[in-house]
Amino acid sequence: MTPSPKIGFISLGCPKALVDSERILTQLKIDGYQVSPSYEEADLVIVNTCGFIESAIDESLDSIGEALNENGKVIVTGCLGVKEKLIRERHPQVLSVTGPHAYEETVNAVYQHLPKPSHNPYIDLVPAQGIKLTPKHYAYLKISEGCNHRCRFCIIPSLRGDLVSRPISAVMQEAEGLVNAGVKELLVISQDTSAYGVDLKYQTEFWQGRPLKSQFNSLCATLGSLGVWVRLHYVYPYPHVDDVIPLMAEHKILPYLDIPFQHASPTILKSMKRPAQIDNTLARIQQWRDICPDITLRSTFIVGFPGETETDFQLLLDFLEEAQLDRVGCFQYSPVDGAAANALPNPVDDEIKEDRYHQFMQKQARISSKKLAQKIGRTVSVMIDGKEDEKYIGRSTADAPEIDGLVFVESTNELNPGDVINIKITHADDYDLWGTQSC
Ligand code: SF4
């Protein structure tokens, strides 16, 4: 029997790109290809690129170069694929270039350069949940592609197009398959999670014989019935987001909302083309906390957007103080090729951006450390991710993998990834917690 051809895979960029990688690998595995852990053993390498900011473009181009040096046969896909000319100028030897979510074209390019092995998909075993690049106990669930907004700093709509939602029956089937395969936490992702279904006009579909609307609230409630942790990412602050907070209070889905606010100055928000009623946002946050006191709010902000004055920045710091968000990410504005914001007047000096970034992060570190200190003595649910140096490492409901904090757990029990246990918190720093398993 001839050995199966082997594919090496490099997946760069955000969780959405990771899901694309998983889809491509799943199809190739179904076709009988093997996945290789090294350049030497691979017959061909696919590089799934990111093209969001300059540093990501550089990293993608370097990775393509490395794959060409180490292996020689390279197919490029992903967000940077829309800039084929740039890739080919630097690396003319690449075999094929496709753009984001071009699963079929990528797989076809593989067939062309590394012919399909003879294979019987009914005999060969492919896990029902497909190929996962995340650990076995959690998985990203992509519910839509693209975005209908046109935030001035963002090029995602030009890379990925307008919103295209997956019908709810397809999303639920995938979610159910993942849960049946042992996944204990579903991380719901998209470019704009709360817009889910708008493009489908909320069409009704059937899942397990039940009619369901392809709509954000209905999706959250149905995912919440699967009995695993469900965490919402990239939630645009539409008014109807308020409707899912009761589901969090009832523990149907995790009390966790990743909701990018981007700024707090109405002038800057308007200039970014984002919702600008910041007083309204503060009132909503208070309302969410009244309904669900345990809610964890994660948000991201941009400092140094063109035209940001000292007064605008102060408004942002004041907002941070008042909102007392739990988890916060901050980026210094950098012009992205093709972004509408590049044409705006009054760019902010790099030094000022840097200084504002540090002021912002210092303030948030104080808020975060105070909030975590309040957890000492409390008992929280923690999902175990693994073990290191005799200590288990996990995450509470307030911590998404990769981006939030960790909980270091002492326990005399034998624990496995995906186990959910109660931990009494004994210590905290700015971002992480320590605790012991309580009975
Ligand atoms: S909502 Fe998000 S993805 Fe859509 S344009 Fe704005 S920043 Fe980009």
Residues whose N, C-alpha, C, O or C-beta is under 5 A from the ligand:
A	BS01	SF4	C147 H149 R150 C151 C154 I156 Q191
